[in-house]
Amino acid sequence: MAIIDLNTDIPNNIFLIPSTRPREVRAHFERGDVVILTDIRIDADFEFLSNIEPPTGTGARRDKYVFWQMRNKVPSNQDHVWKHFKDGPLRERPSDYRKFQNLVRHVEDQMNDIVKIIFSRNKFRNEIITWKFQRNTGENLHIDNLQGCNEIAQVRVFANLDTKPRHWAVGQHWDHYAERYYDTHSLKECVHNAFEFNGRLNHAAFGPSWETSDEPRHRIAFDPGEVWLTNSALVAHQVRGGNLMCIAHHEYPYRQYIDRSVSLPSRLKALSRHHSKSPVTLIDRMRGAMTRITR
């Protein structure tokens, strides 16, 4: 099980929940918490996968690979990605290439099953699974500014596929940093564009990506095979070390949220109203009432 070192100076936003309580997992994800699934482990030959060198070779920054994706319910042909491995590091090892293919598909089937268990009521626009062959020795604390985040949420389910723990740090919620820097860094100028807002907020709260912020944070060490998820556009997070991992990032519209008031666009509206002291609009009141009725 993951080893969690909580910083008592900041709120705890890390929750251990089994996948058998999918609505609870979804609610925590949508609010911007980190959820570690207590009853699921990825089954794979981690030793074999960790010894596969990607076509670009080793280095501080190694490429990401997408072997499977579906956009608007249409599968994408990723034969060119497989070819990089077949003709590259596994060129003289046909049996290892077949084993690699089988393992990748086996892991991706498990990842898709996990997403379907937790988000069974959601209709995804895009479904993508990314493999990261990166020997990551650390990065700055940050909040993601994801493309399309004005309209859609991106589920991010992570799995550690390495033979060693993957080390993360988790800072505070988006709300904390947005409120702190809204006036001092003129965030009002981009409050109607979630993508631009999160980009500016990152720089204000944590500095450039190559620097190291001194913001307080919790620390987590994820075991091999461990699975967790978070709404990375709403929680500050940091990779402190780790190698091979897999991420399922599936997208669905905010209108499918359990509570739309916790979505990033709704939080931006609330933040803007709070700082302008303007009243809640009739349409927002009606949406809030409908959310309470349908829960």
C-alpha positions, 0 to 999 in steps of 0.5 A: 500500500502507498506510504503517505507522509501528511504535512499537518500545515495543510488540509489533507486531500488524499483519500483511500477508497475502494473501487466498489464505491464508485460514486464516492470516488467520482465525487472526490475526483470531481472536487479535486482530491487525490484518490488511491484505489485500495482494492486494485493492483495492475497485474503485469510483468513489471521487471520485463516492462521496466527493461524495455528501452523506448526508441529514443533511448535513455535520458532525463526526458524520455518520450511518451507513447500512445498505443491505443486511443479513441476519439469521438468513439472512433479508434485511432490506428497506432500501428506507427507507434508499435513499429517504432518498437518493432524496428527499434529496440526490439528489432532482433527480439521478435519473441520479446516484441510479441510479449511486449505487445501482449503486456501493453494490451493486458495493462490497457485492458485493465486500465479501461476496466478501472475507468468503466467501473468508476465512471460507468455513467459517463459518456467519454468524448475521447479515450487515451492511454499514455505510456511514459518511459521517463526516468523522472528525477523530479519536477516543480509543483504545478497545476495542469492547464489542460487543453479543453478544460473550459468545457471538459474534465479529464479523468486521469487514472495513474498506474505505477508499472515500475519495479520501484515505488513512484514518488509524488507530492501533493500540494493544496487545492486550486481554490487556495492558490486562486484566492491567494493570487487573484488580485496580486497577479491580475488573474481577473484578466483571464478568469473567463479562460480556464486554460489561460487562468491555470497557466498564469496561476501556476507561474504566480504560485510556483514559479517557472517549471524548472524551479523548485517551489517551497510550498508545503506539500504531502508526500506519497510513495506508490507501490508497483502496480498501485492505481490512483486518480486525480483531477490534475487541473484542480490539485497541485501535484509533483512527480519527485521520482519514478520511471515507467508508468501508464495514464488513462486520460478520458474526457467527459463534459462538465454537465455529467458532473455529480455536482456541477458547482465544483467544476473548474468553470463554476469555480472560476465564476464563483471566484469572479463574483466573490471579487467583484461582489456581484450577485449570483445570476438567475441561471446559476441559481437554477442550475444549483437547484437542479443539481440538488434535485438530481443528486 
